[in-house]
Amino acid sequence: MLADLGLGVATDAVYRAMLRFPREGVAALAVRTGLTATEVREALGELSALALVRESGAGEPGLRAISPRLATEILLSRRQVEVVERQRQLENARLAAARLMAEFTHHELPDSGQIQYLHGLDAVRDYLETINSQVQEEFLTLAPGGPQSPENMRASRALNIRLLERGVSMRTVYLESIRRDHATVEHAQWLVSLGADVRTAPFLPNRVIVCDRRIALVATDSEETSLGALAISNPGLLSLVISLFHRIWKDAAPLGSRPRPGYGPFTVQQLETLRLMNEGRTDESIAKSLGVTSRTVRRTVTTLLSRLGAQSRFQAGALAYRAGLIPD
């Protein structure tokens, strides 16, 4: 049943009837399906919004149903987008919980033994220097911000060499935008040459480091990660952070491969831009989240408006929703 792919029961019945009896109108479809004429019209509206029916060709009046193969591809794509969005919402909820704990810990519980607030970039680097010698098996990193600064790459080299020389498994996810920055790509390739695994993703919710599944560092401000971090050893929160990393790692593309494709004519980065646009984010905010320049975002927005046939961001969001590119 197409109802399992998100189609309403009545809409499913009308679509099937249109396939079997392609030239019948609303009244005849109502008789075939046992629905009222109003219910048939509502179903046709839903089918039209989903692009499962089209205007008949060759000058014939009315609508015709598209092929079941194409219909299932459209509905499956919508379902896939919805699943990705729900997973993103879950990851954002986990990070929101971590930020709330960071704020609460900083103001009311300076040191709980399982949660420690590190104020400022120097404190974070000092903490990493301390625990670096204790890492034995695994070092996981989510590195947002796009192309890495020369200072950050220099500061991390000694730590990375010591970890990899000890046989520690190192996995890092960067934003896909680093692929266009020669210095960051060279740094990532250098890590891979030493035995690290590197992947890229179109969007990273926050800066995260996990050491041996014992301690996780989460930036307290995803927009300004230099402000400090939360060092977490609480088992419950640690489990959430590790789960977040593995979900992102699973969907990320290895450095030596092409980034995963988007849907239809849209790239993953274009779809991310569309999603952030639909949230009402400014070009500057979108640029920071994707690790690109504001000029790149403006160029991407122009391309999206053109491909969607939209005159404004609001109209682009409505058209993208109808096409299944943005979930409810």
C-alpha positions in Angstrom: 0.0 0.0 0.0 1.2 3.5 -0.9 -0.3 4.5 2.5 2.9 3.0 4.0 4.9 5.5 2.0 3.0 8.5 3.5 0.0 8.6 1.2 -3.5 8.9 2.8 -5.8 5.9 2.5 -8.3 7.9 0.4 -5.6 9.4 -1.8 -4.1 5.9 -2.3 -7.5 4.6 -3.5 -8.0 7.5 -5.9 -4.4 7.1 -7.3 -5.0 3.3 -7.9 -8.4 4.0 -9.5 -6.8 6.6 -11.9 -4.3 4.0 -13.0 -7.0 1.5 -13.8 -9.4 3.9 -15.3 -7.3 6.8 -16.7 -10.2 8.7 -18.4 -12.7 8.9 -15.6 -13.7 12.1 -13.9 -14.4 13.0 -10.3 -17.9 11.5 -10.2 -16.9 8.2 -11.7 -13.8 8.0 -9.4 -16.1 8.6 -6.4 -18.2 5.6 -7.5 -15.1 3.4 -8.1 -13.6 4.2 -4.7 -16.7 4.6 -2.5 -15.7 8.1 -1.6 -17.6 11.3 -1.9 -16.9 13.8 -4.7 -15.4 16.2 -2.1 -13.1 13.4 -0.8 -12.0 12.6 -4.4 -11.2 16.3 -5.0 -9.2 16.5 -1.8 -7.3 13.4 -2.8 -6.5 14.9 -6.2 -5.2 18.0 -4.5 -2.8 15.9 -2.4 -1.7 13.9 -5.5 -1.1 17.1 -7.4 0.9 18.6 -4.5 3.0 15.4 -4.5 3.4 15.5 -8.3 1.8 12.1 -8.6 -0.7 13.3 -11.1 -0.2 15.6 -14.1 -2.2 17.4 -16.8 -3.2 15.0 -19.5 -1.3 15.4 -22.8 -2.4 15.6 -26.4 -5.0 18.2 -25.6 -7.1 15.9 -23.4 -8.7 17.5 -20.4 -8.2 16.4 -16.8 -5.4 14.8 -14.9 -3.5 11.5 -15.4 -1.6 9.4 -12.8 2.1 9.0 -13.2 3.6 5.5 -13.4 3.8 3.5 -10.1 7.5 3.2 -10.5 8.0 6.9 -10.6 5.4 7.5 -7.9 7.2 5.1 -5.5 10.5 6.8 -6.2 9.0 10.2 -5.3 7.4 8.9 -2.2 10.5 7.0 -1.1 12.6 10.1 -1.6 10.2 12.1 0.6 10.4 9.4 3.3 14.2 9.4 3.1 14.3 13.2 3.5 11.9 12.9 6.5 14.1 10.3 8.2 17.2 12.4 7.7 15.4 15.4 9.1 14.1 13.5 12.2 17.6 12.2 12.8 19.0 15.7 12.6 16.3 16.9 15.0 17.3 14.1 17.4 20.9 15.1 17.2 20.1 18.7 17.8 18.0 17.7 20.8 21.0 15.8 22.2 23.3 18.8 21.7 20.7 21.1 23.3 20.7 18.8 26.3 24.5 18.9 26.5 24.4 22.7 26.2 21.8 23.0 29.0 24.0 20.7 31.2 27.0 22.9 30.3 25.2 26.1 31.4 23.8 24.5 34.6 27.1 23.0 35.5 29.0 26.2 34.9 26.7 28.4 37.0 25.6 26.0 39.8 27.9 22.9 39.8 31.5 24.1 39.0 32.8 20.6 39.3 30.5 17.6 39.6 33.2 15.0 38.9 31.5 13.9 35.7 31.0 17.3 34.0 33.6 20.0 33.9 33.4 23.4 32.3 36.5 24.6 30.3 36.5 28.3 29.8 38.2 29.6 26.6 40.3 28.0 23.9 43.5 27.8 26.0 41.8 25.8 28.7 40.5 23.4 26.1 43.9 23.0 24.6 45.5 22.5 28.0 42.9 19.8 28.8 43.6 18.0 25.5 47.3 18.1 26.2 46.6 16.5 29.6 44.3 13.7 28.4 46.3 13.0 25.2 48.8 10.9 27.0 46.0 8.8 28.5 44.2 7.9 25.2 44.8 4.3 24.4 42.3 3.2 21.7 40.1 5.8 20.0 40.0 9.5 19.3 36.9 10.8 17.5 36.4 14.4 16.2 33.7 16.4 14.6 35.4 19.5 13.2 33.0 22.2 11.9 33.9 25.6 10.7 35.0 24.7 7.2 38.6 25.2 6.2 40.8 24.9 9.3 43.0 27.8 10.4 46.8 27.4 10.0 47.1 28.0 13.8 44.6 25.1 14.7 46.3 22.7 12.2 49.8 23.5 13.6 48.5 23.2 17.2 47.0 19.8 16.6 49.9 18.2 14.7 52.0 17.2 17.7 49.0 15.7 19.5 47.9 13.8 16.3 51.4 12.4 15.8 51.7 11.1 19.4 48.2 9.4 19.2 48.8 7.8 15.8 52.3 6.6 16.8 50.7 4.8 19.7 48.3 3.0 17.4 45.2 4.9 18.5 42.3 4.8 16.0 41.6 8.3 14.9 38.5 9.3 13.0 37.7 12.9 12.0 34.7 14.4 10.2 35.2 17.8 8.5 32.7 19.9 6.6 32.5 19.1 2.9 33.6 22.7 2.2 37.2 21.8 3.2 37.5 19.9 -0.1 37.9 23.3 -1.8 40.7 24.5 0.6 44.1 23.2 -0.4 45.8 23.7 3.0 43.0 21.8 4.9 42.9 19.0 2.4 46.7 18.6 2.6 46.4 18.5 6.4 43.6 15.8 6.2 45.7 13.8 3.7 48.6 14.0 6.0 46.5 12.5 8.8 45.3 9.7 6.4 48.9 9.0 5.5 49.7 8.4 9.2 46.8 6.0 9.6 43.8 8.2 10.5 40.4 8.0 8.9 38.9 11.2 7.5 35.4 11.9 6.1 33.4 14.9 5.2 29.7 15.9 5.8 27.6 18.7 4.5 26.6 19.9 8.0 28.1 19.4 11.5 26.0 20.5 14.5 28.9 21.3 16.9 32.6 20.7 17.7 33.0 17.3 19.5 36.0 15.3 20.6 35.6 11.8 22.2 38.5 10.0 23.9 38.3 6.2 24.4 34.6 6.5 25.0 35.5 7.8 28.5 35.5 11.6 28.0 33.7 13.8 25.5 34.5 17.5 24.8 31.5 19.4 23.4 31.8 23.1 22.5 29.5 25.2 24.7 28.6 27.5 21.8 28.2 25.9 18.3 28.5 29.3 16.7 31.6 30.4 18.6 33.5 27.2 19.6 36.5 29.1 21.0 34.4 30.2 24.0 35.0 26.9 25.8 33.8 23.3 26.1 32.1 20.9 28.4 34.2 17.9 29.4 31.8 15.0 30.0 32.4 11.7 31.6 28.8 11.1 32.7 27.8 7.8 31.2 24.3 8.9 30.0 25.5 12.1 28.3 28.6 10.4 26.9 26.4 7.7 25.3 24.4 10.4 23.5 27.5 12.2 22.2 29.0 8.9 20.9 25.7 8.0 19.2 25.7 11.4 17.5 29.2 10.9 16.2 28.5 7.5 14.8 25.3 8.6 13.1 27.2 11.4 11.3 30.2 9.2 10.6 27.9 6.6 8.9 26.5 9.2 6.5 29.8 11.1 5.8 31.9 10.6 2.7 35.5 9.3 2.9 38.0 12.0 1.9 39.2 10.1 -1.2 35.7 9.7 -2.6 33.1 12.0 -3.9 30.6 13.5 -1.5 27.2 11.6 -1.4 24.8 12.8 -4.1 21.7 14.8 -3.2 18.2 14.3 -4.6 17.5 14.8 -8.3 19.2 18.0 -9.6 20.2 19.3 -6.2 23.5 18.7 -4.4 23.6 17.9 -0.6 25.0 21.4 0.1 22.2 23.0 -1.9 19.6 21.0 0.1 21.3 22.0 3.4 21.2 25.6 2.2 17.5 25.2 1.3 16.8 23.7 4.8 18.6 26.5 6.6 17.0 29.1 4.4 13.6 27.7 5.3 14.4 28.1 9.0 14.8 31.8 8.4 18.6 31.8 8.7 20.6 34.7 7.3 23.2 34.2 4.6 25.9 34.9 7.1 24.5 32.3 9.5 24.2 29.7 6.7 27.7 30.4 5.6 29.0 29.8 9.1 27.1 26.5 9.5 28.3 25.2 6.1 31.9 26.5 6.4 31.6 28.6 3.2 31.6 32.3 2.4 28.5 34.5 2.4 29.1 35.1 -1.3 28.9 31.3 -1.9 25.7 31.2 0.0 24.2 34.0 -2.0 25.2 32.3 -5.3 23.7 29.0 -4.1 20.4 30.8 -3.1 20.2 32.4 -6.5 20.7 28.9 -8.1 18.0 27.4 -5.9 15.5 30.1 -6.7 16.1 29.6 -10.4 15.8 25.8 -10.3 12.7 25.9 -8.2 11.2 28.7 -10.3 10.7 30.8 -7.2 10.6 34.6 -6.9 11.4 34.7 -3.2 12.9 32.6 -0.3 9.4 32.1 1.0 8.1 30.8 -2.3 11.2 28.6 -2.7 10.4 27.0 0.7 6.8 26.3 -0.3 7.9 24.8 -3.7 10.6 22.7 -2.0 8.1 21.4 0.5 5.7 20.4 -2.3 8.6 18.6 -4.1 9.4 16.7 -0.9 12.8 18.4 -0.5 11.8 19.8 3.0 9.9 17.7 5.4 6.9 19.0 7.5 
